[in-house]
């Protein structure tokens, strides 16, 4: 009777693991810095959000939609800066 043939097991290379959340934040930070951008945190009170609605930068239905508020605020600030620079 022939003895069973033993084969050597070859380990499978693990797939690359995704970056940690901290590494991803640092990667985005460095990309912003290279592009000349900065990241700021702004707290908007309900009165400011109402102002965006009154001025037409935000739909009243979207006042609780965080992404819509951010978009409306950024568009408002961009308009204000362009208008200011046009007056100079």
Steps between C-alpha positions, in 0.01 A plus 500: 500500500635836400537763763299819448697776339536810712488832326622824636229756564568841353352784697270728304610860507245708687315759298612852576311628799317829470666798663406587853262793552788708634711429193209598273452830685870577467494411128206740442670770711818479295305506173314815613824664607663425162196654328527811720175424680417505869228322690297704749224407738213746529205476733182647348216590733134470395486875429780475247331206330174700491696786342624269225139397434377862498775606259424207268824310551321206661158348451282499811445127451877445520568686825556167683714351220860546613649464151251752356576751778873467437448542125276805545743660745800441273314643199399804709858562616632455145246751368584747776871481423451535125265797553746662740789460257291639212441821696869571543 
